[in-house]
């Protein structure tokens, strides 16, 4: 049996999180320059966001350089939990190198739809320091251990030739029952042309609390790995992902695994 802890999340909040920045971006979409052949190159803010991994389904970008905001919406299906999954996020520049991220995600049956909020600082940039690095801290209403949690993340990225490599480390401190979790996310992107990128994207999450007083259906570890491709048409970015998910519950039952697919779209401005 999957965990049964529930945390309600008003649908109106999710609608607002998605719709308000999207509406704000419409005037910029309307002002985008047209090209006679109908395939204008993506604006610099979109190109930079795509090539540094801002629209990946798992790994988080290590820089927000070149953009003042971003909207991303993805949904799909995963066999390991035998159900639908989704993630929606909005990012907005606050001041200096500080950004605020708000979103909602659902990892399938046995989990709950949950909002999250993060403050992120672009601490290093490759042009000056040799790598891109961002640190963030935030709150999630239902973390990996199914309880509200404070989360801390470190993202590091670097352009090596035409490819961009990205790595994330994360830690979640549950606000109930002493729960703790950790995660590792890795990605690599390669440009086919200015508008098209392909690569790999993965995440691994694990329960770090090992006492005997655990819910019978709590997840021990969960992973998601797959190929990813994105195409930027003007200011709209379309992303697709296909791979494998796997998980094991704390009951000691054998791990379950199977295919997963996701697709979505977004924009940067």
C-alpha positions in Angstrom: 0.0 0.0 0.0 1.3 3.5 -0.9 1.4 6.2 1.8 -1.9 7.7 2.7 -0.8 11.1 4.2 -2.8 13.8 2.3 -2.2 17.6 2.0 -4.8 19.5 0.2 -3.9 22.0 -2.6 -6.5 24.3 -4.0 -6.8 24.1 -7.8 -7.3 27.8 -8.0 -3.7 28.3 -6.7 -2.3 26.0 -9.4 -4.3 27.8 -12.1 -3.0 31.2 -10.9 0.6 29.9 -10.8 0.4 28.8 -14.4 -1.9 31.4 -15.9 -0.6 34.8 -14.5 2.9 34.6 -15.9 1.7 33.1 -19.1 -0.7 36.0 -19.6 2.1 38.4 -18.8 4.3 36.9 -21.5 1.7 37.3 -24.3 2.6 40.8 -25.2 6.2 39.8 -25.7 5.0 36.9 -27.8 3.0 39.2 -30.0 6.0 41.6 -30.4 8.4 38.8 -31.5 10.0 39.4 -34.8 8.7 37.5 -37.8 10.8 35.9 -40.5 9.5 35.3 -44.0 10.0 31.5 -43.9 7.9 31.2 -40.7 10.7 29.8 -38.6 12.2 32.7 -36.7 15.2 31.8 -34.5 14.4 31.7 -30.7 15.1 34.9 -28.8 18.3 34.9 -26.7 16.5 34.5 -23.4 14.8 31.3 -24.7 18.0 29.9 -26.4 20.0 30.4 -23.2 17.3 28.9 -21.0 17.1 25.8 -23.2 20.8 25.2 -23.6 21.4 25.4 -19.8 18.6 23.0 -18.9 15.8 25.2 -17.7 13.1 23.0 -19.3 14.3 19.6 -18.2 11.8 17.4 -16.4 14.2 16.4 -13.6 17.4 18.4 -13.3 17.2 22.0 -12.2 19.2 24.7 -14.1 22.3 26.2 -12.5 21.8 29.7 -13.9 19.0 32.1 -14.8 21.3 34.4 -16.7 19.7 36.1 -19.7 16.1 35.9 -18.6 13.7 37.6 -16.2 11.1 34.9 -16.0 10.2 31.4 -17.1 7.1 29.2 -17.3 7.2 25.4 -17.7 4.4 22.8 -17.8 5.0 19.0 -18.3 2.8 16.0 -17.9 3.0 12.3 -18.6 2.8 8.7 -17.3 5.1 6.4 -15.3 4.8 2.6 -15.1 6.5 2.3 -11.7 3.6 3.9 -10.0 1.2 3.1 -12.8 -0.3 6.5 -13.2 -0.1 10.0 -14.5 2.6 12.5 -13.4 3.0 16.3 -13.9 5.1 19.3 -13.0 4.4 23.0 -13.4 6.7 25.8 -12.5 7.0 29.6 -12.7 10.2 31.5 -12.1 10.5 35.2 -11.7 13.5 37.5 -11.1 13.4 39.5 -7.9 16.6 41.5 -7.6 20.3 41.1 -8.4 20.9 37.3 -8.9 18.0 36.2 -6.8 14.9 34.5 -8.3 11.7 33.1 -6.8 10.3 29.8 -8.1 6.7 28.6 -7.4 5.2 25.4 -8.7 3.3 22.2 -8.2 4.1 18.5 -8.9 2.6 15.1 -8.7 4.6 11.9 -9.0 1.8 9.5 -9.4 -0.5 7.2 -7.3 0.8 7.0 -3.7 1.9 10.6 -3.7 -0.1 13.9 -3.4 -0.3 16.9 -5.7 1.9 19.4 -3.8 2.9 23.1 -4.1 6.5 24.2 -3.7 8.3 27.5 -3.3 12.1 28.2 -3.6 14.4 31.2 -3.4 17.4 30.8 -5.7 20.7 32.6 -5.9 22.9 32.5 -8.9 26.2 32.3 -6.9 28.6 31.7 -9.8 28.6 32.1 -13.5 30.9 30.3 -16.0 32.1 33.5 -17.7 33.7 34.7 -14.5 34.2 31.6 -12.4 34.5 28.7 -14.8 31.2 27.1 -13.8 27.5 28.1 -13.3 26.3 27.4 -9.8 23.0 28.2 -8.0 21.9 27.5 -4.5 18.3 27.5 -3.4 16.2 27.0 -0.3 12.5 26.5 -0.1 9.4 24.6 1.1 7.4 21.7 -0.3 4.0 20.8 1.1 4.6 17.0 0.7 8.2 16.0 0.2 9.7 12.7 -0.8 8.8 11.3 2.7 5.2 12.5 2.2 5.4 15.2 4.9 6.0 18.9 4.6 9.7 19.7 4.2 12.3 22.4 3.9 14.5 21.7 0.9 18.0 22.8 0.1 19.5 22.4 -3.4 22.9 23.0 -5.1 23.0 23.0 -8.9 26.3 23.1 -10.9 26.6 23.4 -14.7 29.3 23.9 -17.3 29.6 24.3 -21.0 32.1 21.9 -22.4 32.5 22.4 -26.2 28.9 22.4 -27.6 27.5 20.3 -24.7 26.2 21.5 -21.4 26.6 19.3 -18.3 24.4 19.7 -15.2 24.4 18.2 -11.7 22.2 18.8 -8.7 22.4 17.7 -5.0 19.4 18.1 -2.8 18.4 17.6 0.8 15.0 17.6 2.4 14.3 18.0 6.1 10.8 16.9 7.0 8.8 19.0 9.4 7.1 16.0 10.9 8.4 12.6 12.3 12.1 13.5 11.8 11.9 12.6 8.1 14.9 13.3 5.9 15.6 12.6 2.2 18.4 13.2 -0.3 18.6 13.4 -4.1 21.0 13.5 -7.0 20.0 14.8 -10.5 22.3 14.7 -13.6 21.7 15.9 -17.1 23.6 16.5 -20.4 22.4 18.5 -23.4 23.8 18.7 -26.9 22.6 21.2 -29.6 21.6 19.9 -33.0 21.0 23.5 -34.1 19.9 26.8 -32.5 16.4 25.5 -31.9 16.9 21.8 -31.2 18.6 20.1 -28.3 18.9 16.5 -27.3 20.3 14.8 -24.2 19.9 12.7 -21.0 18.1 13.7 -17.8 17.9 11.7 -14.6 17.1 11.9 -10.9 17.6 9.6 -7.9 15.8 10.2 -4.6 16.3 8.2 -1.3 14.8 8.1 2.2 17.7 9.1 4.6 15.7 8.3 7.8 16.4 4.7 8.9 14.5 4.1 12.2 11.9 1.4 12.6 8.9 3.7 13.0 8.1 4.2 9.3 4.8 4.1 7.4 4.4 0.7 5.8 4.0 2.1 2.3 6.7 4.8 2.4 9.1 4.9 -0.5 12.7 3.7 0.1 14.1 5.1 -3.2 12.9 6.2 -6.6 14.7 6.9 -9.8 13.8 8.3 -13.3 16.2 8.3 -16.2 15.5 9.0 -19.9 16.3 10.7 -23.2 15.1 14.3 -23.6 14.6 16.5 -26.7 13.5 20.1 -27.0 12.5 22.4 -29.8 12.2 26.1 -29.5 9.8 27.8 -31.9 10.1 31.6 -31.4 9.4 32.0 -27.6 7.7 28.6 -27.1 9.7 25.6 -26.1 8.4 22.1 -26.6 10.0 19.3 -24.6 9.6 15.5 -24.7 11.1 12.8 -22.5 11.1 9.0 -22.7 12.8 6.6 -20.3 12.5 4.3 -17.3 11.3 4.8 -13.8 11.9 2.5 -10.8 11.1 2.5 -7.1 11.2 0.3 -4.0 9.0 0.7 -0.9 10.2 0.4 2.7 8.2 -2.8 3.1 11.2 -4.7 1.5 9.1 -5.8 -1.5 11.0 -6.1 -4.8 11.6 -2.9 -6.8 9.1 -2.1 -9.6 10.2 -0.5 -12.8 8.8 0.4 -16.2 8.7 3.0 -19.0 7.8 6.6 -18.5 7.0 9.4 -20.9 6.5 13.1 -20.5 5.8 16.1 -22.8 5.2 19.7 -22.2 5.9 23.3 -23.2 7.1 26.6 -21.7 8.6 30.0 -22.4 11.3 32.3 -21.1 11.3 36.1 -21.3 
